[in-house]
Amino acid sequence: MAGASAPSCFMRSRSGLDVLGDRDRNEHGRAQQARPRDALGRPLPYGAEGVEPISEEPLAPAETLAYARRLLDEGRPFAAHEALEVRWKSCPDEERELWQGLAQLCVGLTHHARGNKVGASRLVERASGRLEAYEDAAGPSYGLDLGSLIACARVRVLDD
């Protein structure tokens, strides 16, 4: 509504993004990465030195997978989850289970790296269900062996 002032909880952050409550938002009100984070995705105080945030621009499937793999190799499963989530939110409907399942596997690995065994196990199992159903539906897997990915994630979170 023209001429109306913003609510008092809606303010400009140091980064130039709007902050509503405790969430960083862009000019369209969508969640935006502005707060620095550590390598495992934990928020740091504003102004602290964090890891480089990932791009929020959707990539093609092969590029997304390569990017997520590179982030995992760097010990950044949370960032890999974010890269896969960008793809999940922009992919064709018939591929949503694949990208959401892969993102959830990375969240499980994030919980594992943070020492949360219960959360890690639950997320890996939730992801496994999605990926197994997707594989049964015979959707494109872009060269991934989904069964091997699931087995690898299960071993990683259960072996500690």
C-alpha positions in Angstrom: 0.0 0.0 0.0 1.5 3.3 -1.1 2.8 5.6 1.5 2.6 3.0 4.3 5.7 2.7 6.5 7.3 -0.7 7.1 6.5 -2.5 10.3 9.1 -1.8 13.1 10.4 -5.3 12.9 11.3 -4.8 9.2 14.7 -3.1 9.0 17.8 -2.8 6.8 20.7 -5.0 7.8 24.4 -4.1 7.4 24.5 -6.2 4.3 21.8 -4.1 2.6 19.3 -6.9 2.8 16.1 -6.5 4.7 15.8 -8.3 8.0 12.4 -9.5 9.2 12.6 -10.8 12.7 15.8 -12.9 12.6 15.6 -13.8 8.8 17.6 -12.1 6.1 15.4 -11.3 3.1 16.0 -9.8 -0.4 13.9 -7.0 -1.9 11.2 -9.5 -2.8 10.9 -10.8 0.8 12.5 -14.2 0.0 15.1 -15.7 2.3 18.6 -14.6 1.3 22.0 -15.8 2.5 23.5 -12.8 4.3 24.6 -14.0 7.7 28.1 -15.6 7.6 28.3 -19.3 8.3 31.0 -21.8 9.2 31.9 -24.7 7.0 29.1 -26.8 8.5 26.5 -24.2 7.9 26.2 -22.9 11.5 25.4 -19.2 11.6 28.1 -16.9 12.8 27.7 -13.3 14.2 27.2 -10.6 11.6 30.6 -9.2 10.6 32.4 -12.5 11.4 34.6 -14.2 8.8 32.7 -17.2 7.4 33.0 -19.5 4.4 32.2 -18.2 0.9 28.4 -18.5 0.4 27.3 -20.6 -2.6 25.6 -19.1 -5.7 21.8 -19.2 -5.5 21.6 -19.3 -9.3 20.2 -22.7 -10.7 22.7 -24.8 -12.6 22.2 -27.5 -15.1 22.0 -31.0 -13.6 25.6 -32.1 -14.4 27.0 -28.8 -13.2 24.9 -29.0 -10.0 26.3 -32.5 -9.3 29.9 -31.5 -10.0 29.5 -28.4 -7.8 27.9 -30.4 -4.9 30.6 -33.0 -5.2 33.3 -30.4 -5.0 31.7 -28.9 -1.9 31.5 -32.3 -0.3 35.2 -32.9 -1.1 36.0 -29.6 0.6 34.2 -30.8 3.8 31.1 -28.6 3.2 28.1 -30.9 3.2 25.8 -28.0 4.2 26.9 -26.0 1.2 26.4 -29.1 -1.0 22.9 -29.4 0.4 22.2 -25.7 -0.5 23.5 -26.3 -4.1 21.2 -29.3 -4.5 18.3 -27.4 -2.9 18.7 -24.6 -5.5 18.4 -27.3 -8.2 15.5 -29.0 -6.4 13.5 -25.7 -6.3 14.1 -25.0 -10.0 13.9 -28.5 -11.5 11.0 -30.1 -13.5 8.4 -31.6 -11.2 9.2 -35.2 -12.2 12.8 -34.7 -10.8 11.9 -33.1 -7.5 12.3 -36.4 -5.5 15.8 -36.9 -6.9 17.1 -33.4 -6.0 15.3 -33.3 -2.7 16.6 -36.7 -1.7 20.2 -35.8 -2.7 19.9 -32.6 -0.6 18.6 -34.5 2.3 21.5 -36.9 2.1 23.8 -33.9 2.5 21.8 -32.6 5.4 22.3 -36.1 7.0 26.0 -35.8 6.4 25.9 -32.3 7.9 24.2 -33.6 11.1 26.8 -36.3 11.2 29.7 -33.8 11.0 28.1 -31.8 13.7 27.9 -34.8 16.0 24.2 -35.3 15.8 23.9 -39.1 15.2 20.1 -39.3 15.6 19.5 -36.4 13.1 22.0 -37.8 10.7 20.4 -41.2 10.7 16.9 -39.9 10.3 17.8 -37.6 7.4 19.7 -40.3 5.6 16.8 -42.7 5.9 14.3 -40.1 4.8 16.5 -39.3 1.8 16.9 -43.0 1.1 13.2 -43.5 0.9 12.9 -40.6 -1.6 15.8 -41.8 -3.8 14.7 -45.4 -3.8 11.2 -44.4 -4.9 12.7 -42.2 -7.5 14.9 -44.9 -8.8 11.9 -47.3 -9.0 10.1 -44.7 -11.1 13.1 -44.8 -13.5 13.5 -41.0 -13.7 16.8 -39.6 -15.0 19.7 -40.0 -12.5 22.3 -38.1 -14.5 24.9 -41.0 -14.2 24.4 -41.4 -10.4 24.3 -44.8 -8.9 21.6 -44.0 -6.3 21.9 -47.3 -4.5 25.6 -46.8 -4.0 25.1 -43.2 -2.8 22.5 -44.4 -0.3 24.8 -47.2 0.9 27.8 -44.9 1.3 25.7 -42.3 3.3 24.4 -45.1 5.5 27.9 -46.4 6.2 29.2 -42.9 7.0 26.5 -42.0 9.5 26.3 -45.5 11.2 30.0 -46.3 11.4 30.9 -43.8 14.1 
